[in-house]
Amino acid sequence: MALGRNLLRPWLPNKAMQIKKPFHFMKFLKGSRGFSMIEILIASTLGVIVLGVMVSMFVQEDKIIQRQSEHTDIRAKGRHLIKVLAKEIRMAGFGLPPDVGVTDISATDSVTFLVNLDDVRTSTPPGAAGTNAVTLGDSTITVVNGSGFSDGDDIVIYDPSFRVYELNTVSGSPAATTIPLGSTVASTYTYTSNSRLVTVNQYNTVIIYQDGTAVKKSIDGTITTIISDPSISALTFTYDSATAAGVDKIGITLTMVDPNNASLGVIEFNSDVSLRNSS
């Protein structure tokens, strides 16, 4: 009998060969446990916290980019303005005799100078050495061509031989070869062997100054704005001489501050301008 049982055993199915019962998914779902209300609240809270942190990081990054952009914008404006100011001041004395340029250095936030903006000029007719081109007390001056001048013009009369000059005005309508003067001539100008003419040049009075958060320019009383920006804090001019007549170089310092974020600090721009008309 034992032998018979051994012969029959291979035909009996083992555990691996036994047919398993089918898996019922719906029964599994019915038997599984869902999330509790507390678990859902905790998950929601964590989600809100993570989302808030992400939004805060995005906002901070956006502010940093905006500040950097504003800072860069202010620097660009400052560099542009300092170049414009240097160009304007370098015109001091243009079209005028040597050393005729800066006239007022009393204020640190403004500079006043003379310039021949329209390049209007003439001279007296050439004469023999020892004769007078202009005599003390004259109310008119004889010139080669007075057509470029007008009533009310400011003029400078200059003797290149002795390097002396005086300021005057045109009073009345100039003729072709005569300019009427607003005041009588203060000196006698005599021809020499080295210089046989006296020059007459028109000039304009230019003032560049700070007015609040704007930098303005006045030409013979007519005011224009060079630039207006809320970041402009201070404009300072320095000079290499204690007197206006001795100025050869002007220092410009422009200070700008971001009006929306003073914590970025002060941005300072500097330039030194050598006057072209200095001796």
Protein Blocks (a to p, Z undefined) as FASTA:
>chain_A
ZZmmmmmmmmpccfklpccddddfklmmmmpccddfklmmmmmmmmmmmmmmmmmmmmmm
mmmmmmmmmmmmmmmmmmmmmmmmmmmmmmgophiaehiacfbfkbfkbccddddfkopa
cddddddehiafbdghiabdcdfblklpcehiacddddfklopacddddedjddfkbccd
fbdcfbdcdddfkbccdcdddddddddddehjaccddeehiacdfbdcfklmbdcdddfb
fbfklpcbdcdddddddfklmknopaddddddddfkbZZ
